[in-house]
Amino acid sequence: MGQPTHAQNWWRSAVIYQVYVRSFADGDGDGTGDLAGVRAKLPYLAELGVDALWFNPWYLSPMKDGGYDVADYRVIDPAFGTLAEAEKLIAEAKELGIRTLVDIVPNHVSDQHPWFRAALAQGPERELFHFRPGRGEHGELPPNDWPSQFAGSAEPVWTRLPDGTWYLHLFTPEQPDLNWAHPAVRQEHEEILRFWFERGVAGVRIDSAALLAKDPDLPDFVEGRDPHPYVDRDELHDIYRSWRTVADAYDGIFVGEVWLPDTERFARYLRPDELHTAFNFSFLSCPWDAGRLRTSIDETLAEHAPIGAPATWVLCNHDVTRTVTRYGRADSGFDFATKAFGTPTDLALGARRARAGALLSLALPGAVYLYQGEELGLPEAEIPRDRIQDPMHFRSGGIDPGRDGCRVPLPWTADAPYAGFGGEPWLPQPSGWSAYAADLQAADPGSMLSLYRAALTIRPEFGDGPLTWLPTPEGVLAFARPGQEGRLLCVVNLADAPADLPAHSRLLLGSGPLDPQGRLPKDTAVWLRG
């Protein structure tokens, strides 16, 4: 067998753009983003220079949790379009050299899924979920005390039905957990994978990938118990080995959403016969601090090295505070437990750091995920309390502002109604949102969009070679990577004073200008040719 071609290995160094369809572009003017809107913006995405698009769930859904409550994987939600439109979008993107990844949510389905509706009617489909009698004299207590997966939520993960039985849902009651010990659940998901691979998708992102398998005894939660009753259980690996066989038949790839503190156990998911890649939440949540960023980078590369899997890098996604806002705060890390209304933010500082962070992440070896609107430098929007839709807000008792602030519909055209998104958006756009419009930024060589376009044009020169740290003063990160035309350097200054640049032959790109002495200012990054 010959060596894999670059085309087969595209995912190892790809820039993958995350599309949250509901907020991307509205093609029919009803205020909800749709596939027609995405198709109309494919030239924009091609010019941006991304290699693939990852779509958050676009399937039939009651939208109780932003589409992560799936009622039918083989039907596109009418709010977004039709299956024929999805197939056309996949094909049109491919013609532009852009691959497509879809999102699969295997831990649970919607309570409107045919299986669960049959289960409620006392059908044999109950075996496909976790139904149990309650505890207590009259079964009035939940079967166990597991905590909810929504941060800050004290709500139970069990809901009682009129017949007295309870069903498990690690997320909302509208998202009943599937019983992955049942062969029908495994068979159905493998058929779903084939369904989408046959329609031309290049890969699948797996939501909550470490939660599927449950201890069959459903014991009470005990902190520190090993194995955990529902996180990272060994049974998962057999599931993903079966999935990998399906993917390999189509040259498809997987990226898993795997939140695990144990790096050795995390790496198990990336063995050659399981998932291709997994999201790097250490880097995503890391504060703007040179030492901690370097540690996160080192640990990430170290945990991937023994298994030969590429790292992934991401600054933001549909669940976390936008980078410009996060980097402009006193606490620039991300933690669901610390989200609060009215947190002071210096957006100018955050934007400067976000520009530098973009060059840092794009220079690292591996794949990069870019959340829609990050290339426009969008800040987190504060949604009026009476317009918040995210269940995380309500399940926290109104303490957590939720995730809607990073999901506000994008601004495309500055002088158009609703900043060119389409109809009146399903989430309100803040005043001044049009100042971030793509058409304005495309005409401004100093804009965030222009920076991303330039960076993605240069990025392939970094290739897939290793990273070598260079000696620097405290607070400065600098590393070299072998480029296609000689060594390339990335330097990021997180110190309080300007920093001297290492010897180089040419400045390729900067997140901001150098100072009059040719030094790198604070919160600025550059790419250099060595």
Secondary structure, DSSP 4 states (H G I P E B T S, - for coil): -PPPPTTTTGGGS-EEEEE-GGGT--SSSSSS--HHHHHHTHHHHHHHT-SEEEEPP-EE---TTTT-S-SEEEEE-TTT--HHHHHHHHHHHHHTT-EEEEEE-TTB--TTSHHHHHHHTT-GGGGGB-EEE-BSTTS-B-S--PPPSSTT----SEEE-TTSEEEE-SS-TTSPBB-TTSHHHHHHHHHHHHHHHTTT--EEEETTTT-S---TT-PPP-TT-SS-SSSS-THHHHHHHHHHHHHHHTT-EEEE----S-HHHHHHTTSTTS-SEE--HHHHH--S-HHHHHHHHHHHHHHHGGGTPPPEEES--TTS--HHHHTTSSS-S--GGG--TT----HHHHHHHHHHHHHHHHHSSSEEEEETTGGGTPPPP---GGG---HHHHHTTT-S--SGGG-PPPP--TTSGGGGTSSS-SSPPPTTGGGG-HHHHHT-TTSHHHHHHHHHHHGGGGTT---EE----TTEEEEEEEETTEEEEEEEE-SSS-BPPPS-SEEEEESSPPPTTSPBPTTEEEEEE-
